[in-house]
């Protein structure tokens, strides 16, 4: 609310608040909040940081983050994909981090190709260093028009929104094991990366120097986020050895990945809001005793829940699955088609009472996640 008031009274507030500061902007469909938090944590080693690492990523949220901190050397800001071009114009960022592009909230967001085109056009308006995931063809095409780009081979678990060349429209060919891709109709192809993600490390390829990624957050997706964060911090001129040692201090992101006690049970909180993020989540929950999925469809989630049909829920077969939320019946139809056994429950409490012994993973989309985090932090956990 405070950010909205400030912008109403001073529309140029973003420009004034960031004047003379080192600004890092992070955007993409998935991983924005985590990558922002990791960069902010690393930069606290060398200065004071203002950041909106709770996910408020539109202009009002950016302003709120900076006026809350008041005195800072670095502004590390997560930015909604649609607003990145506008925010870049107003903040003159030192570094822009581009993670990935995939379908998300199609009832209010443009197609990924339109977002990529808008980002590509920013190169004529903003002078900045771009840190970009070259394993995503749309990200590569968007970033390649900038004069200074650091390429990170961070991988992509969801290729289904980039089968066609963003430049000429021809089919893309891929060598999945190597991460290579190229266009069959023009010269567009994955470049030689400056940073390459390994199993638990990242290598700076020009100097053939490898840095350990001691990340407390689960899953390969968070290793990729850490690699992007380290490349971004290094692009500001900081020693990667110094920056990397801060990574393991981050154990949860605005409640995500946090483990709480509720009714005597360990409950892990996970966010999944689109097909790509669900693809990453399956890896994390594969050994869980039970899974509770909560699905809403409010404005912040996107009203259209048809995206659940792009998620391969067959991965959940054999696990104890419970479903809840305002759109639980949409989810019930999808799971039934995927031949996944499930039970509809009215609350987290009911799921905890019915689930077999062991950790319960709660996977929710945006507003459902926020509601449950508030409930758990209100003192109901025991």
N, C-alpha and C positions, 0 to 999 in steps of 0.2 A: 504493500500500500504506500509506503513512504517513497519508493521509487516512482510510482505513478504521480504522486503529488509534485515531486521535484521536476519531473519531465513536463508536467502541465504548466508549471511556473517558469521553467527554464529549459526549453526544448533542446538547447545545445549543451546540456549538462554532461553528457558522455564525453564530449570533446574537452570540456574544461576540467573534468575530474581526472582524465588520463593524460593531460598535458604534462610533458616532462617525465613521464613514467615509462618503464619498460612493460609493454602490453603483450600478452600471449593470448591468442584466441584459439579455441578448440571447437571443431564442429564435425558432424557426421551423424549417421543414423543411430549407431550403437557405440557405447563406450565413452561418450563425451564426459559424463560425470566422473567416471573412474579416472580417465586420463587427466582431467583437470585437477582432481584431488592429488594425483601422484606428482604432477608438475609443481603444484603449490607446495606440497610437502618438501620436495627437493630444494626449491628456491628459498625456503625458510632457513636453509643452511647459510645463505649469503645476504639475506635482507628481510624486510617486512613485506608481507604478501596480503593483498586483498583478493578474495576469490568467492565466486558463487557456487561452491562445490556441493550445494544441496540440490541443484537441478533447476533453479529459477533462471532460465536461459534466454528470456526475452529482454528488451532494453530496460524495462522497469526493474527486473531482477538484477541486472548488471549494475544499475545505479544504486540500488539498495545495498549490494555487497560493498561497494566502494565508500558510500557515506557511513556505513557501519564501521568500517575499519579506520577511516579518517586519514591516518598517516600510513603511507605504504610506499615501497620502492617498486614493487611489481604488481601488476594486475593480471591475474590468470583467470580467464573468463570462458566458461562454456557458453556457446551461442547456438541457438536454434538455427537449423539449416536455412530457413527462409530469410532470416534476419542477418546472416553473416555479411552479405555485401554491404548493407546499410551500416552495420556496426564497424566494419573495416574502414569505411569512409570517415567515420567520426572519431576513431581511436588511433589511427596510424600505427597499427601493431608492428612490433619488431619481428614476431613469429606468428604464423598461422598454421595450425595443425589440422590436416584433413584426414579423417580416419577411414570412412567407408560410406557407401550409399546403397540403400535398399528400400523396398516399399515400406511405408509406415503411415498410418492414419490417412488413407487415401481420400477420405471424405473431406479433408481440409488441407492436405499437403499436395503440392504438385508432383508430377511424375519425376523419378530420379533423373531422367535425361534433362529435364528443365532446370533442376537444381544444379547439375553439373555444368550446363551452359552458362548459367548465371555466375557460377564461381569462376569459370574460365574468363568471362568478360571482366572480372575484377582486376585482372592483370594490367588493364589499361588505366585503372583508376588508383591503384594502391601499390606502393613500393614496399615490399616486405620479403622476408625469407619464409618459404613454405616448407613444412615438413609433411610429407605425404606418403600414404601407403600405396606403393607401386604395384601391389598384387591385386588391387581393385582397378579394372580398366577405366571405369568412369572417373575415379579419383585421379588416375594418371593423366587422362585427357584434360581434366579440369585444371590440374596443376602445371602441366607441361608448358603452358603459355607464360608462366612467370619466369623471370630471368634467374632467380636464385632458388633452387629446390634441393632439399635433402630427401633422397628416396629411401624409404624403409620397407624392406620385405617382411611385412608383419603377418602375411597370410590373409586368407579370407575363407571362412567356413560356409559362406552363402553366395554361390556364383549365379543364382537364378535370376538376378535382375541385370545381368550384364552378359548375355549371350551374343549380343550384337555390338559391333564396333560403334562407339559414340561419335566417331568422326565421319565414317562413310556408310554405316548401316549394314555392312557385310558381316558374315558370321565370324566369330572368334574361335580359334582353336586353342586348346589348353593341354598342358602337360602337368597333371595334377600333382604328381609326386615331387616335381621340381619347382612348382609354382609359376612356371612360364606360361605366358599367353601371347598371342599375336593375331593380327587381323588377316583374313584370307583375301581381302580386297584392296588393302592399302598398306602403308609401311608402319602403321601404329603397332607397337609391340612393347612388352615389359622392358624397362630400362635396366641397366646394371645398378643394383642397389648400393647405397653408401652404408647402410646398416642392414644386417641380416639376422633374423630371429632364429635361435637354436632351441634345443630342448628346454634348457633352464638358463640360457645366456643370450647375449646379443653381441655380434661381431661388427666392429667398425672396419669395413672391408678395405678402404685405402691403406690403412696402417696394419691390417691384419691383427687387430687387437680385440680380444674378447673380454667382455665384462659379465660377471655373474648377475643374474636377476633373482634376488632373494625376495620373492613376492609372497606375502601371506595370503593373498586373495586366491580363490580356487580357479582352476581351468586355464586352458591355453589362451582364451580370449584375453584374460587379464595379463598374461605374459606379453601378448601383443600390445596391450595398452601401455604396459611398463616400457617396452622398447620404444614406442612412439614418444612417451614422456621423456625418456632419457635423451633421445635425439633432439627433442625440442629444447631441453635445458642446456644441452651442449651447444646448440645453435646460438645461444645467448653468450657463449664464450666461457662457460664454466667447465671445469674438469669433470669428465664422466665418472671417474673413480669417486670423487667427492659427492656427486649427485646420486649415484647408484646406491650408496650405503643407506640412504634415507628410505628406500622403497619398502623394506620389510616392516616399517613402523605403521604402515597403513593396513588396518585389519578389517575395516568396514567402511562403506561409502554411504553416508546418509541413511544408515540402517541396513543397506544391502550387504549380504553375506554375514550379518551379525547373527550370533547364536544366543538365544535367550532361554530362560527356564520358564515354563508355563505348565501349570498343573503337574509339576514334578517331571516334566518331559523336556528334552532339548529340542528347540524349534529353530531351524535355520531359515532366515528370511532372504528370498531371492526375487528379483524383478525380471519379468520377461514380457515384452510388450509388442512383439512383432515376430514374423517367421524367423528372421536371422537371429534374434536374441534367444529364441527357443532352441534353435540349433546348437547354440553354445551351452544352454542350460542342461540339455540332456546329458552332456559329458559330466556335469557337476553332480547331478542327482542319480547317476546310474547305480550307485550302491546304497541308496537310501532305503530305510525300512518302509517308509510310507511317504506319499506325496499328496499335498493339498493344493489344488489349483483354484484360484479365485479370479473371476473374470467380470469386470464392469465395462460399461460403454458410455461413459460420461464425456463431456466436451473435451477434457484434457486427455482422454484415452483415444478419442475418435469414436463416433457413433456406430461405424460400420465394423462388425465383427467377422466379416467374411474372410479375413486374413487367417483365421484359425484353420481353414481348409488347406492352407499351404504348409501347415506344420505336420510333420510326420509323427503323429502321436503313437504309432506302432512301437516306438522306442519304449513306451511305458508298459508294454505287455508283461505280465508276471509280477508287477509291483502292486502294492496296495494303494489305490488311487481314490481320492475324495475330491469332490468339486463343490464350489460355492460361488457366491457373488450374484449380482443382478442379472447376469446373462448366463447363468449356470445351465439353463435348458439348451441354449445354443451349443454350449460345450458338451452337454450330454449327447446330443445328436452326433457331433463330430467324433467323440470317443467311441460311441456305439458302432459307427461306420468303420472305425479303425480296429474294431474287435478288442477294445480295452475294457476290462471290467472296472466298474467304479461304483461309488455310493455318493448320493447327493446329501450334503450336510448343511445345516443352517449357520454354523459358526466354526471358528477355530477350536473352541472348547469342545464341540461335539466331535470334531475330527480327532482331537487328542484322546478322547475317551474311547473311540472306536478303533484307532489305529493299533497295529501290533507294536510290541516293545521295540525300542530303538529310536533313532533320530527321525523327526518329522521335518521334511522340507516343504516350506510353504512358498509356492510360486504364484505371484500375482502380477497383474498389469498395474499401470501407474496409480490410479486413484484407489484401487483395492489395496495396493501395497501401503499407501500413505495412511489409509484408514486403520489397517491392522497394526502398523508401527505406533500410531497414536494410542491405540487400545492397549498394546503391550507396555508402552512407556507410562501409561496413566496409573500404573501400580497394580494392575490385575495379575501380573506374572507372579508365581509362587514357587 
